[in-house]
Amino acid sequence: MVDTGSSTTTSSDSTTEEGPIFDVAALPDSPVMQCVQCEIALMTTQSNALHVTAGMPLFLEAELDGNLVFGLGEAGAGRVALSGDGNVLYREGTCPLWPWLGATGDELPRVLCIGADWPCRGETDAVPPLEINALHMYAGTLDYGGITLPSEYADDPAALRADYDLVVYISVHDFATNSWDLALGDSAALETFVRDEGGGLYLVGEYWGAMSDAHLESLNWIAERYDVAFEQLSLDWGPAGAMVEIDCFPDPAG
């Protein structure tokens, strides 16, 4: 977990000199755990928060002033990442987070991004372009599927898994169209994609204001299947960040 106090804190899993720190909970149970020593970055300016509602274990959690803002967990055969801030996308540090989410070993996963257009693309078409996150720098396959899951995958999670390793869902105001649709039927298809087909899912919210009731409802319709709920918060904490060593991040290459 992350503690934003100024005192120095250490644990057996992660260290930092001062400021925010990650406490890493029990890693996923595995007969042979291959570890990667790496760094996780929490760099953001404003964030929403989320909370675990039931029993899904998160093996990595990041807290801000007692509010959970980032987490990683496993669900059936697949993996799930949760973030209250879209700015951190593809800036999460040196840990092989995306290959781990997509279970692609040493390769970058094939990614389908759904939800808000420009956050999925990483930068706006303003002149000069306004960078929202680092997704425009992604070196692997990254396609934008629209606000909702493309119709060919809505009833066919196996086809989705055949084409993509990871789905990123960004539920914030669409800067391109300023419109939104609830995609409540997507939750079942995505759950099968994760739990049964072994795909990865990255659920992304934003501070309240960049999200509305419609965004929160559609995000939580998906998140609740993993015992998680995003909140109605705006954690306005200014430019801040922490680069934290993780002694044992699961090696996606095995």
C-alpha positions in Angstrom: 0.0 0.0 0.0 1.1 3.6 -0.4 1.4 5.9 2.5 1.8 9.6 1.6 3.2 10.6 4.9 6.7 12.2 5.1 8.3 9.6 7.4 10.6 7.0 6.0 9.0 3.5 5.7 10.4 0.2 4.7 9.1 -3.3 4.3 10.6 -6.7 3.2 9.1 -6.2 -0.2 9.7 -2.6 -1.1 11.7 0.4 0.0 11.8 4.1 -0.6 13.7 6.9 1.2 10.7 9.0 2.0 7.2 9.8 0.9 4.9 7.3 -0.7 5.6 3.6 -0.4 4.1 0.4 -1.7 3.5 -2.5 0.7 3.2 -5.7 -1.3 0.8 -8.3 0.0 1.1 -12.0 -0.5 2.0 -12.9 -4.1 -0.2 -15.2 -6.0 0.2 -18.8 -4.9 2.3 -20.8 -7.4 4.3 -24.0 -7.2 7.4 -22.2 -8.6 7.4 -18.4 -8.4 9.9 -16.8 -10.7 10.6 -13.2 -9.6 11.7 -10.1 -11.3 13.2 -7.2 -9.2 11.9 -4.0 -10.7 10.3 -0.7 -9.9 6.6 0.4 -9.9 5.9 4.1 -10.4 2.9 5.9 -9.1 3.0 9.2 -10.9 -0.1 11.3 -11.1 -1.6 14.7 -10.3 -5.2 13.8 -9.5 -7.0 10.5 -8.9 -10.1 8.7 -8.0 -10.1 5.8 -5.5 -11.5 2.3 -5.3 -12.2 -0.3 -2.7 -12.3 -4.1 -2.4 -15.8 -5.2 -1.6 -15.3 -8.9 -1.0 -12.6 -11.5 -1.3 -10.5 -10.9 -4.4 -7.0 -10.7 -3.2 -4.8 -7.9 -4.5 -1.2 -8.8 -4.3 -0.1 -5.2 -4.9 -1.9 -2.2 -3.6 -1.2 1.5 -3.7 -2.9 3.9 -1.2 -3.1 7.7 -1.1 -4.1 9.2 2.3 -5.8 5.9 3.1 -7.5 5.6 -0.3 -6.7 2.7 -2.6 -5.8 4.1 -6.0 -4.0 1.2 -7.8 -4.0 -2.5 -7.5 -3.1 -5.8 -9.2 -4.9 -9.2 -8.7 -5.7 -12.5 -10.3 -9.1 -13.7 -11.4 -9.4 -17.3 -12.5 -7.0 -17.9 -15.4 -6.5 -14.2 -16.0 -5.1 -11.0 -14.4 -6.6 -7.7 -13.5 -5.1 -4.2 -13.0 -7.1 -1.3 -11.5 -6.2 2.4 -11.6 -7.9 5.5 -10.4 -5.9 7.7 -12.8 -5.4 7.4 -16.5 -2.1 9.4 -16.5 -0.1 6.4 -15.3 -1.0 4.2 -18.3 2.2 2.8 -19.8 4.2 4.8 -17.3 4.0 2.3 -14.5 7.7 1.8 -14.1 10.1 -1.0 -15.0 8.1 -4.0 -13.9 6.8 -6.1 -16.8 3.3 -5.2 -16.0 1.7 -5.4 -19.4 3.3 -8.7 -20.4 2.2 -10.1 -17.0 -1.4 -8.9 -17.6 -1.5 -10.4 -21.0 0.4 -13.6 -20.1 2.7 -13.0 -23.1 6.1 -13.9 -21.7 8.8 -11.7 -23.1 6.5 -10.1 -25.7 4.2 -7.1 -25.4 0.5 -8.1 -25.4 -1.9 -7.4 -28.1 -4.1 -4.7 -26.6 -7.7 -3.7 -27.3 -8.6 -0.3 -25.7 -12.2 0.5 -25.3 -13.9 3.5 -23.7 -12.9 7.1 -24.2 -11.3 7.7 -27.6 -8.4 10.1 -26.9 -7.3 8.6 -23.6 -7.1 5.2 -25.4 -5.0 6.9 -28.1 -2.8 8.6 -25.6 -2.9 12.1 -27.0 -5.5 14.5 -28.4 -5.5 16.0 -31.9 -4.9 19.5 -30.5 -2.1 21.5 -32.1 0.3 20.9 -30.6 -1.0 17.4 -29.4 -2.0 17.2 -25.8 -0.5 14.1 -24.2 -3.0 12.4 -21.8 -0.9 9.3 -21.1 1.9 7.3 -22.8 -0.3 4.9 -24.8 0.7 6.6 -28.0 4.3 5.3 -27.3 3.1 1.7 -27.0 5.4 -0.4 -29.2 3.1 -3.4 -29.5 -0.4 -3.8 -31.1 -2.9 -1.4 -29.6 -6.3 -1.0 -31.3 -9.1 1.3 -30.3 -12.4 -0.6 -30.4 -14.9 2.2 -29.6 -16.7 3.2 -26.4 -18.1 -0.3 -26.0 -16.8 -3.8 -26.8 -17.0 -4.4 -30.6 -20.1 -6.3 -31.5 -18.1 -9.3 -32.9 -16.7 -9.9 -29.4 -19.8 -9.2 -27.3 -21.0 -12.8 -27.4 -17.7 -14.4 -28.3 -15.0 -14.1 -25.6 -13.0 -16.8 -27.2 -12.7 -14.8 -30.4 -11.7 -11.8 -28.3 -8.9 -13.9 -26.7 -7.8 -15.2 -30.1 -7.3 -11.6 -31.3 -6.1 -9.8 -28.1 -4.3 -10.6 -24.9 -5.3 -7.6 -22.9 -8.4 -5.3 -22.8 -7.9 -1.8 -21.4 -11.2 -0.1 -20.4 -11.0 3.7 -19.8 -14.3 5.0 -18.4 -13.9 8.8 -18.5 -15.3 11.7 -20.5 -14.6 11.0 -24.2 -12.6 14.1 -25.2 -13.3 13.3 -28.9 -17.1 13.0 -28.9 -18.1 14.0 -25.3 -20.6 11.2 -25.5 -21.0 8.0 -23.5 -23.0 4.7 -23.7 -23.5 2.2 -21.0 -22.2 -1.2 -22.0 -23.6 -3.3 -19.3 -23.6 -6.5 -21.4 -19.8 -6.2 -21.8 -19.2 -7.2 -18.2 -20.1 -10.9 -18.7 -18.1 -11.2 -21.9 -15.1 -9.6 -20.3 -15.3 -11.8 -17.2 -15.3 -14.9 -19.4 -12.4 -13.4 -21.4 -10.5 -13.0 -18.1 -11.5 -15.9 -15.9 -11.9 -18.7 -18.5 -9.9 -17.6 -21.5 -6.9 -16.2 -19.5 -7.0 -12.7 -20.8 -5.9 -9.6 -19.0 -8.1 -6.6 -18.0 -7.0 -3.1 -17.0 -9.8 -1.0 -15.5 -9.2 2.7 -15.5 -11.1 5.5 -13.9 -10.4 9.2 -13.2 -11.0 11.8 -10.6 -14.6 12.8 -10.1 -15.4 15.5 -12.6 -13.5 13.7 -15.4 -16.1 11.0 -14.6 -19.8 11.3 -14.3 -22.5 9.0 -12.9 -22.7 7.2 -16.3 -19.0 6.5 -16.4 -18.9 5.3 -12.8 -21.9 3.0 -13.4 -20.5 1.4 -16.5 -17.0 1.0 -14.9 -18.5 -0.5 -11.7 -20.7 -2.8 -13.7 -17.5 -4.5 -14.8 -15.5 -4.0 -11.7 -18.0 -5.6 -9.3 -17.4 -9.0 -11.0 -13.9 -8.8 -9.4 -15.2 -7.6 -6.0 -14.0 -4.1 -6.5 -15.9 -0.8 -6.7 -14.6 2.6 -7.9 -15.7 5.7 -5.9 -16.9 9.2 -6.4 -13.8 11.0 -5.3 -11.3 13.6 -6.5 -8.0 13.3 -4.7 -6.4 16.6 -5.6 -2.9 16.1 -4.4 -0.8 18.0 -6.9 2.3 16.7 -8.8 3.6 13.7 -6.9 5.0 10.4 -7.5 7.1 7.5 -6.1 9.4 5.0 -7.8 9.5 2.0 -5.5 11.6 -1.2 -5.7 9.6 -4.5 -5.8 11.8 -7.4 -4.8 9.5 -10.1 -6.3 7.2 -9.2 -9.2 5.9 -12.2 -11.0 8.0 -13.0 -14.0 5.6 -13.2 -17.0 8.2 -15.4 -18.8 7.9 -18.0 -16.0 
